[in-house]
C-alpha cells in the first residue's frame, strides 16, 4: 500500500528541499568541444573587437572631406600614398589630398576616416579619380564597435551553441570552463522484459523504457549509463542498484513500483542506505506509484513500468533534477494553446495528465486530440504524443472545443 499520496507540487518541493540539487562540478574543455555544454564562468572581453578601425569594402582609404563635391562629370583627384594589407599594422599616414589602396578587413591608415568603394573610382598610375563622395566613417568598422574591452559577453549557466562559440573565439579563447555532464544510470526491471537485440522468447516484450529514458536524459543535459534489464529478483536488483549508485550521480529505474508481489523496487532501495524512500506515491494519473529515494545523498527516481507513464514522470520530476545537476537554469515551459477535440475528465482526486497529439483543423485552428488514456503502456501513445494537457484535481472536466494549454515535450 502507498502512504499518503503527495500532490505533484508537494513532490517537487520535497525533491528540491531534500536534495538541494547543484551542478556536479566544472571542467575546462577545448572550445571546439564546448558546443552543447553549459558555461560555468562569465566571459569578459579582454580587448576591443575589432581592435582597430578596418575597412568593410575593397577600395581606397581617404579623408572624407577630400571627396566632398565629387561627381560623375567632375571627379576629385587624389594621390596614391600606398597600399594597406590584411594582417599588417598601418605604416603610412594619409595627408590631405592622398588616398591608400585597401582591401576588406584591412586596418585603415592613420589620417583616413572613410573608404571609397573601388566601383566609384578610377586609377591612373599613382592618381585616383573619385566619382562619388563619402561621409566620415563610411565603409569603416570602428575599433570596439562590435565588442568593448571589459564588456560581459556571456553569463554563467548559459548554454553554448554556434553563436556563443563564435563570440568566445572572437576574443581568442582556445578553451572555456563548463559544467560537467551529470552521469545518470538507467535500468529497467521485470522478468518479462528482454534487451533489444536478443531473440524474443514467448511471453517476453522488448525493453522500451531504457531507450526512451536514456534519450530523455541526454535531452535534459546528462549522459546516460544504460544498465539494461534486471529480473524480478531482490538480490539481483540490489546488486544492480549498488553498481548504479557507484557509477552515477543519479539513478532512474522503471517498473516494480506498484503493489503487486513482484513490485520489489521500494524494498530494494530501502536496503541500500539512508534515508531510503522519501516519496512513495504521488496523486497523479498516470504515475501514481512513482517512488523517489535518497541513498547517501544520491537520488533514485523509481518510475512506473508503462512507457508513457515513465516518460511523463521523467518529464515532470527527473528532468528538472538532471538540468540542475548539469548547471542549467530552470527552463521556461514549452507551451501552446489548442482546443480539445473531445470532453476530458480527470481521475477522481488526482491531477490528470492527458497525452495529446496536435493537428490543425480545416480552419487552421490547432486541435489537441487525446490519445487512449487506458493504454499508458501503448507504444503508439509515445510515438504520437506531442505533449500533454494538465487537468487539476478540482476540475470537473474540460469541455469539447474548449481552449486549453498544452505542455509540449519539445
C-alpha positions in Angstrom: 0.0 0.0 0.0 1.1 3.6 -0.7 1.4 6.0 2.2 -0.5 9.3 1.9 -0.1 10.4 -1.6 1.7 13.7 -2.2 0.4 16.3 -4.7 2.7 17.0 -7.6 3.6 20.3 -6.1 4.4 18.7 -2.8 6.5 16.1 -4.5 8.5 18.7 -6.4 9.1 20.7 -3.2 10.2 17.6 -1.4 12.8 16.8 -4.1 14.2 20.3 -4.0 14.2 20.5 -0.2 15.8 17.2 0.3 18.5 17.1 -2.5 19.2 20.9 -2.9 20.5 19.9 -6.4 23.6 21.7 -7.6 25.9 21.3 -10.6 28.1 18.2 -10.2 31.3 20.2 -11.0 33.2 22.1 -13.6 35.9 21.4 -16.2 38.0 23.2 -18.8 37.3 22.0 -22.3 38.7 23.0 -25.8 36.4 25.5 -27.5 35.6 23.1 -30.3 34.3 20.5 -27.8 32.2 23.0 -25.9 29.1 23.1 -28.2 26.0 22.0 -26.3 27.7 22.4 -22.9 26.7 24.9 -20.2 29.0 27.8 -19.4 30.5 27.8 -15.9 32.1 31.3 -16.0 31.3 34.8 -17.1 33.0 35.7 -20.3 34.6 39.2 -20.2 36.2 40.8 -23.3 39.9 41.4 -22.6 40.2 43.8 -25.5 38.2 45.7 -28.1 36.8 43.9 -31.2 37.8 44.9 -33.7 41.0 46.2 -32.1 41.4 48.7 -34.9 39.4 50.7 -37.4 39.1 48.5 -40.5 37.6 48.7 -44.0 34.4 46.9 -44.8 34.9 47.1 -48.6 37.6 47.0 -51.2 38.6 50.5 -52.3 40.6 53.5 -51.2 41.1 54.9 -47.7 40.7 58.7 -47.7 40.0 61.8 -45.7 36.2 62.1 -46.2 36.5 65.9 -46.6 38.8 65.4 -49.6 35.9 63.7 -51.5 33.3 66.4 -51.0 32.0 67.7 -54.3 33.0 64.7 -56.3 30.6 63.9 -59.2 30.5 61.7 -62.2 31.4 64.5 -64.5 33.7 66.3 -62.1 35.8 63.7 -60.2 38.1 64.5 -57.3 41.7 63.5 -57.9 43.9 62.1 -55.0 47.5 61.0 -54.9 48.1 57.3 -54.1 50.2 57.1 -51.0 50.5 53.4 -50.6 48.6 50.1 -50.0 47.1 48.6 -46.8 47.1 44.8 -46.5 45.2 42.4 -44.2 47.1 41.4 -41.1 49.5 44.3 -41.1 49.6 47.4 -38.9 49.4 50.8 -40.8 52.8 52.0 -41.8 51.6 55.1 -43.7 49.7 58.2 -42.8 47.2 59.8 -45.2 47.7 63.5 -45.6 45.3 65.9 -47.2 44.8 65.1 -50.9 46.0 61.5 -50.5 44.5 58.0 -50.6 45.7 54.5 -49.9 44.5 51.3 -51.6 42.8 49.0 -49.1 41.0 45.6 -49.1 38.1 44.4 -47.0 39.2 43.7 -43.4 42.5 45.7 -43.6 43.2 48.3 -40.9 42.6 51.9 -42.1 45.8 54.0 -42.2 46.3 56.9 -39.8 44.7 60.1 -41.1 42.0 58.3 -43.1 38.4 58.4 -41.8 36.5 56.8 -44.7 36.8 54.3 -47.6 35.6 54.9 -51.1 34.4 51.7 -52.9 36.5 50.6 -55.9 33.4 50.9 -58.1 33.3 54.6 -57.6 36.9 55.2 -58.5 39.3 55.1 -61.5 43.1 54.6 -61.1 45.7 56.1 -63.4 49.3 55.4 -62.4 49.6 56.9 -58.9 46.5 59.1 -59.1 42.9 58.1 -58.1 39.8 59.7 -59.5 36.8 59.6 -57.2 33.4 59.9 -58.7 31.2 59.7 -55.5 31.8 61.4 -52.2 31.9 59.6 -48.8 30.9 60.7 -45.3 33.2 60.4 -42.3 33.3 56.7 -41.1 31.6 55.5 -44.3 32.6 51.9 -45.1 34.7 51.7 -41.9 34.1 49.4 -38.9 35.3 51.4 -35.9 37.5 49.9 -33.2 35.4 48.4 -30.4 32.2 48.9 -32.4 31.4 45.2 -32.0 32.9 44.4 -28.6 34.3 46.8 -26.0 37.1 45.8 -23.6 35.6 44.8 -20.2 32.2 44.1 -21.7 30.4 40.9 -20.4 29.7 38.8 -23.4 28.2 35.7 -21.9 26.9 34.8 -18.4 27.4 31.8 -16.3 24.8 28.9 -16.8 24.3 30.0 -20.5 24.1 27.1 -23.0 26.8 27.2 -25.6 25.7 27.0 -29.3 27.4 28.0 -32.5 26.8 31.7 -31.9 28.2 31.7 -28.4 31.2 29.6 -29.5 31.9 32.2 -32.2 31.8 35.1 -29.7 34.3 33.3 -27.5 36.5 32.7 -30.5 36.4 36.4 -31.3 38.4 37.1 -28.1 40.9 34.4 -28.7 39.9 31.9 -26.1 41.0 28.4 -27.0 39.2 26.8 -24.1 36.3 27.5 -21.7 35.1 26.4 -18.3 31.9 24.4 -18.4 29.8 22.4 -16.0 30.5 18.7 -16.0 27.8 16.5 -17.6 26.0 14.5 -14.9 26.0 10.8 -15.3 22.6 9.1 -14.9 22.2 5.4 -14.6 19.1 3.9 -16.3 17.8 0.4 -15.7 14.6 -1.4 -16.4 13.0 -4.1 -14.2 10.8 -7.0 -15.0 11.1 -10.7 -15.8 9.0 -10.2 -18.9 11.5 -7.6 -20.3 14.1 -8.5 -22.9 17.1 -6.4 -24.1 17.0 -5.2 -27.7 18.9 -7.5 -30.0 18.1 -10.7 -28.1 15.7 -13.3 -29.5 12.3 -12.6 -28.1 11.0 -15.6 -26.1 7.3 -16.4 -25.7 5.7 -14.1 -23.1 8.5 -11.5 -23.4 8.5 -8.0 -24.7 11.4 -5.8 -25.7 12.6 -3.1 -23.4 11.3 0.3 -24.4 11.9 2.4 -21.3 15.7 2.1 -21.1 15.9 3.7 -24.6 13.2 6.4 -24.1 14.5 7.3 -20.7 18.2 7.3 -21.8 17.3 9.6 -24.7 15.4 11.9 -22.3 18.4 12.0 -20.0 20.6 13.2 -22.9 17.9 15.7 -24.0 17.9 17.1 -20.4 21.7 17.6 -20.4 23.0 14.4 -18.9 24.9 11.4 -20.1 23.2 8.0 -19.8 24.6 4.8 -18.4 22.3 2.1 -19.7 22.5 -0.8 -17.2 20.0 -3.0 -19.1 17.3 -5.2 -17.6 17.0 -6.6 -14.1 14.8 -9.6 -13.4 12.2 -9.5 -10.6 14.8 -10.8 -8.1 15.6 -8.8 -4.9 19.3 -9.8 -4.7 19.9 -9.1 -8.4 18.1 -5.7 -8.1 20.1 -4.7 -5.0 23.4 -5.6 -6.7 22.5 -3.7 -9.9 21.4 -0.6 -7.9 24.6 -0.6 -5.9 26.5 -0.7 -9.2 24.4 2.2 -10.5 25.0 4.3 -7.4 28.7 3.7 -7.7 28.9 4.9 -11.3 26.4 7.7 -11.5 25.3 11.0 -9.9 21.6 9.9 -10.2 19.6 6.7 -10.9 16.4 6.3 -12.9 14.6 2.9 -12.8 11.3 1.8 -14.4 8.9 -0.8 -13.2 8.5 -2.7 -9.9 6.9 0.2 -8.0 3.2 -0.8 -7.8 1.7 -3.1 -5.1 2.0 -6.5 -6.7 4.1 -9.4 -5.4 6.8 -8.7 -8.0 6.9 -5.0 -7.3 10.1 -5.1 -5.2 11.8 -1.8 -6.1 10.8 0.1 -2.9 12.0 -2.8 -0.8 15.3 -3.0 -2.7 16.2 0.7 -2.4 15.5 0.8 1.3 18.2 -1.7 1.9 20.9 0.4 0.2 21.4 3.3 2.6 19.7 6.1 4.4 17.2 7.7 4.4 15.8 5.5 1.7 12.3 6.3 0.3 11.3 9.9 0.7 8.3 9.8 -1.7 6.1 6.8 -2.0 3.3 7.6 -4.4 2.0 10.8 -6.0 -1.6 11.9 -6.6 -1.3 12.0 -10.3 -2.6 9.9 -13.3 -0.6 8.4 -14.9 2.3 7.9 -12.5 0.6 7.3 -9.1 3.2 4.6 -7.9 6.2 6.9 -8.6 8.7 6.4 -5.8 11.7 8.6 -5.1 14.5 7.6 -2.7 17.7 9.1 -1.4 20.7 6.9 -0.8 23.5 8.7 1.0 22.6 11.9 -0.9 22.1 10.4 -4.3 18.6 10.4 -5.9 16.9 7.4 -7.2 13.8 8.0 -9.3 11.7 4.8 -9.5 9.2 5.4 -12.3 6.3 3.2 -13.4 6.9 0.5 -16.0 4.3 1.7 -18.5 6.3 3.6 -21.2 4.0 6.6 -21.4 3.8 6.8 -17.6 7.6 6.5 -17.3 8.2 9.3 -19.8 5.7 11.6 -18.3 7.0 11.3 -14.8 10.5 11.6 -16.1 9.5 14.9 -17.7 7.7 16.2 -14.5 10.2 15.1 -11.9 13.5 13.7 -13.1 14.2 16.1 -16.0 14.4 19.2 -13.8 16.9 17.5 -11.5 19.2 16.5 -14.4 19.1 20.1 -15.6 20.1 21.4 -12.2 22.9 18.8 -11.9 24.1 20.0 -15.4 24.2 23.6 -14.3 21.3 24.7 -16.4 18.9 27.5 -15.5 15.3 26.5 -14.9 13.7 26.2 -18.4 10.6 28.0 -19.3 7.7 25.6 -20.1 7.2 25.0 -23.8 3.5 25.7 -24.2 1.0 26.1 -26.9 -2.8 26.6 -27.0 -5.2 24.3 -28.7 -8.8 23.3 -28.4 -9.8 19.9 -27.0 -11.4 17.6 -29.6 -13.4 15.8 -27.0 -14.5 16.2 -23.4 -11.7 15.4 -21.0 -12.3 14.1 -17.4 -9.7 14.0 -14.6 -9.2 10.9 -12.4 -11.1 11.4 -9.2 -9.0 13.3 -6.7 -5.8 13.2 -8.8 -4.0 15.6 -11.1 -4.5 14.1 -14.5 -2.2 14.4 -17.5 -3.8 13.6 -20.9 -1.3 12.8 -23.6 -2.3 14.6 -26.9 -1.3 14.8 -30.5 -1.5 18.2 -32.1 -3.0 18.9 -35.5 -4.7 21.7 -37.4 -8.4 21.6 -38.5 -9.8 22.8 -41.8 -10.0 26.4 -40.5 -6.3 26.4 -39.4 -7.1 26.2 -35.6 -4.8 24.0 -33.6 -6.5 21.0 -32.1 -5.4 18.7 -29.2 -6.6 15.2 -29.8 -6.2 12.9 -26.7 -4.5 9.6 -27.0 -6.1 6.5 -25.4 -5.9 7.0 -21.6 -6.3 3.4 -20.8 -3.2 2.3 -22.7 -0.4 4.1 -21.0 1.8 1.2 -22.0 1.0 1.5 -25.6 3.9 2.3 -27.9 1.8 4.4 -30.2 0.9 6.7 -27.3 4.6 7.5 -27.0 5.2 7.9 -30.7 2.2 10.2 -31.3 2.3 12.3 -28.2 3.3 15.9 -28.8 2.7 16.9 -25.2 0.0 16.7 -22.5 -2.9 18.7 -21.1 -2.8 19.1 -17.3 -6.2 18.8 -15.6 -6.3 19.9 -11.9 -7.9 17.7 -9.3 -10.8 20.1 -8.6 -11.8 20.5 -12.3 -15.0 18.7 -13.3 -14.0 18.4 -16.9 -12.6 20.2 -19.9 -15.4 20.7 -22.4 -15.1 19.7 -26.1 -13.8 22.6 -28.2 -12.6 24.4 -25.0 -9.3 26.1 -25.5 -6.6 24.7 -23.2 -2.8 24.8 -22.6 -0.7 22.0 -24.0 2.7 21.4 -22.4 4.9 20.3 -25.3 7.6 17.8 -25.0 9.7 19.7 -27.5 
